[in-house]
Amino acid sequence: MAKNIFKKILLSAPAFFLLAVVIVTVAAPWISPYDPDSQDLLNRLQGPSLAHLLGTDSLGRDTLSRVLHGGQFSLSVALITTLFALLVGTVLGLLSAVRGGWLDELFLRVNDLLLALPEIVIALLIIAVMGPGFFTMVLSVGVVAWTPTARLVRSMAAQALSTHHVEASKHVGASRWFILRHHVLPFVAGPVLAQAALRFGLLLVLLGSLSYLGIGVQPPQSDWGSMLAEAQPHAIRSPWGLIAPGAAIFLVSFCVTLLGNRITHVLGGDDVLATETKAEAHD
């Protein structure tokens, strides 16, 4: 059963596209036609040609090579932030649902407060204090990125703990860990994985926005967001500098969203999410 579900998720167009993106970005040092930082001022702002398939930027650097290398930073930061949010959100959500009482009430109030604050505002504040960098990028977004996952896990876990199966397990002396492993986590896994895929796309756009504002990745490193910022002043003369990284962000985010919807459908997440929505309304 699990094998068939795994195949249904992976054997889809979005999954194949994302796999291809990961492969080409990881292999960028070997397949890039040029050094991404190599400048050629005599051929600056050139359009697509056989020598430069996506043209060159304002310093004569090959756009295709920079897109491939920039994807390494963009995708790695988005992935690490998503995994961090998934781990922290799942742990806190389960803890809140299992312990209940004042801890659950405190969790709900803190979660509501963080959800009310725009993620980009929190990120801007942290980066302004700590300065730009890889670790700061992950921390600034990860501080609040866990809140939707934690809310979802808490609501789903509360529903699972109120079922007859859990009550029966408690009566026969099952441990709390046994109940979490066999009754709660399987119930929570589908919606959480689907939400993680959707959040990856959102975080990719958010991180690109920070780099576009000049407070994300710093030279000589580059990512898709910083490439957009560098190409904007020359958009009329050489639009390819905007189109290439912009299309990369859009396509990856779009395919990740489709993959998240696919996971929800295959795992029967529609009914589960409906149950979770009712639980949140009850909260």
Secondary structure, 3 states (H helix, E strand, C coil): CHHHHHHHHHCCHHHHHHHHHHHHHHCHHHHCCCCCCCCCHHHCCCCCCCCCCCCECCCCCEHHHHHHHHHHHHHHHHHHHHHHHHHHHHHHHHHHHHHCHHHHHHHHHHHHHHHHCCHHHHHHHHHHHHCCCHHHHHHHHHHHHCHHHHHHHHHHHHHHHCCHHHHHHHHCCCCHHHHHHHHHHHHHHHHHHHHHHHHHHHHHHHHHHHHHCCCCCCCCCCCHHHHHHHHHHHCCCCCHHHHHHHHHHHHHHHHHHHHHHHHHHHCCHHHHHHHHHHHHHHC
